[in-house]
Amino acid sequence: METLGGLSLLLLIPLTALVFAAVVVLSAVPLYFALRFLDLDGSFLKALGVNLAAGAVSFVAGLVLAFVGMLIPVIPQVISTFLPILILAAAVHYFYEIEIVPALIVSVIQYLLTLVIFVGAAVAVLIPLGVGGAMLGGFFSN
């Protein structure tokens, strides 16, 4: 059986599915708290469903932008920076039946919280490996 870094290639399939599920669940947490911050009612499962729906639409939009990016090199990269935020705002607007401006605020709060959580988690994993320390050392040196 073929191996990749000591792991069987067959183990990569469930491992990938497990990591995907963990990322979907963990990225729904900031959405839930952003909705609670604006005093919008909703359960965590509804936030998870909205996040999953917005993620699926963002994935398809990303594929389309990747194909367009082969023809037009710069514009899809600029669009792909803001499109997931707009897609999440549209999903929050649709599923929670709120105005688009509060939905956009929820979307921006969710993305900022997600960024802080995942950068913090990445640094927490990398620091014990020494890579995080080297990465942070570049920020604090002259």
C-alpha positions in Angstrom: 0.0 0.0 0.0 1.3 3.5 -0.9 2.1 5.8 2.0 2.4 9.5 2.3 4.5 10.6 5.3 3.8 7.3 7.0 0.0 7.5 6.5 -1.8 5.1 4.3 -3.4 6.9 1.3 -6.7 5.3 2.2 -6.5 7.0 5.6 -6.3 10.4 4.0 -9.9 10.3 2.8 -11.6 10.0 6.2 -8.9 12.3 7.7 -9.8 14.9 5.1 -13.5 14.5 5.8 -12.9 14.8 9.5 -10.8 18.0 9.1 -13.5 19.4 6.8 -16.2 18.7 9.3 -14.2 20.3 12.1 -13.5 23.4 10.1 -17.2 23.7 9.2 -18.3 23.4 12.8 -15.5 25.7 14.1 -16.3 28.4 11.6 -20.0 28.3 12.6 -19.0 29.3 16.1 -18.1 32.9 15.2 -21.3 33.3 13.1 -23.3 32.2 16.1 -21.6 34.7 18.4 -21.9 37.5 15.7 -25.6 36.8 15.6 -25.9 36.8 19.4 -23.9 40.1 19.4 -26.6 41.7 17.4 -29.4 40.1 19.5 -30.6 37.9 16.7 -32.3 34.7 17.7 -31.1 31.5 16.3 -29.6 28.2 17.4 -26.1 26.9 16.7 -27.5 24.4 14.3 -29.1 27.1 12.2 -25.8 29.0 12.2 -24.1 25.8 11.1 -26.6 25.3 8.3 -26.2 28.9 7.1 -22.5 28.6 7.2 -22.6 25.3 5.3 -24.9 26.8 2.6 -22.8 29.9 2.3 -19.6 27.7 2.1 -21.1 25.6 -0.7 -22.1 28.6 -2.7 -18.6 30.2 -2.1 -16.9 27.0 -3.2 -18.8 27.0 -6.5 -18.2 30.7 -7.0 -14.5 30.1 -6.3 -14.4 27.4 -9.0 -16.0 29.7 -11.5 -13.6 32.5 -10.5 -10.7 30.1 -10.9 -11.7 29.3 -14.5 -12.2 33.0 -15.2 -8.8 33.7 -13.7 -7.2 31.6 -16.4 -8.5 34.2 -19.0 -8.4 37.4 -16.9 -5.6 37.2 -14.4 -6.3 40.0 -11.8 -10.0 40.7 -11.6 -11.1 37.3 -10.1 -8.5 37.6 -7.3 -10.0 41.0 -6.3 -13.5 39.7 -6.6 -12.7 36.5 -4.6 -11.5 38.6 -1.7 -15.0 40.1 -1.1 -17.3 37.6 -2.6 -17.5 35.2 0.4 -18.4 38.0 2.7 -21.2 39.1 0.3 -22.4 35.5 -0.1 -22.5 35.0 3.7 -24.4 38.3 4.1 -26.9 37.1 1.5 -27.3 33.8 3.3 -27.8 35.5 6.7 -30.3 37.9 5.1 -32.2 35.0 3.5 -32.2 32.6 6.4 -32.7 35.1 9.3 -35.0 37.5 7.4 -33.1 40.6 8.4 -32.1 43.7 6.5 -29.0 43.5 4.3 -27.0 46.0 6.3 -27.2 44.1 9.6 -26.5 40.9 7.6 -23.4 42.5 6.2 -22.3 43.5 9.7 -22.8 40.0 10.9 -20.8 38.7 8.0 -17.9 41.0 8.6 -17.9 40.2 12.3 -18.0 36.5 11.5 -15.0 36.8 9.1 -13.0 38.8 11.6 -13.6 36.4 14.4 -12.8 33.5 12.2 -9.6 35.1 11.2 -8.5 35.7 14.8 -9.5 32.2 15.9 -7.7 30.4 13.0 -4.6 32.5 13.1 -4.4 32.0 16.8 -4.9 28.2 16.4 -2.2 28.1 13.7 0.3 30.0 15.8 -0.6 27.8 18.8 0.2 24.7 16.7 3.3 26.1 15.1 4.9 27.6 18.2 5.6 24.2 19.8 7.1 23.1 16.5 9.5 26.0 16.5 8.1 27.3 13.2 5.7 29.7 14.9 8.5 31.1 17.0 10.5 31.7 13.9 7.5 33.3 12.2 6.8 35.6 15.1 10.5 36.4 15.4 10.4 38.1 12.1 7.6 40.4 13.3 9.5 41.6 16.3 13.0 42.0 14.9 14.4 45.2 13.3 
